[in-house]
Amino acid sequence: MITKRVFLAEMELPESRSVIAHFLMVMEEDGREVMRSNPHTVCFTPDADPDVWFAQVNENITTRADMLWPAIPAEEWARAVAVCNAVHTPQVKAEYEAWKAAQQIS
């Protein structure tokens, strides 16, 4: 039997205020890995709504003809959101909003 499994493989904290999550899809046949995808990268900005973003990302990866992944499991998404919640403190969110406001003035 062939199964597909999606999981959070890696998180990055670049110098910006964003958090980057890399999700992978593994295809297994009878419990043996036969294929591993390239990562699907999701960038979380401090003002991102994780619930809305979850729905949009899953819509994208499950309907694009070049992907056709299964949906990201809620528990894998929650792992990424937990990192975002730790990084996106109220101070980081305020700095991000000030940065956005400054960009609109220029």
Buried (B, 14 or more C-beta within 10 A) or exposed (E): EEEEBBEBBEBEEEEEBBBBBBBBBBEBEEEEEEEEBEBBEBEBBBEBEBEEBBEEBBEEBBEEEEEEBEBBBEEBBEBBBEBBEEBBEEEEBEEBEEEEEEEEEE
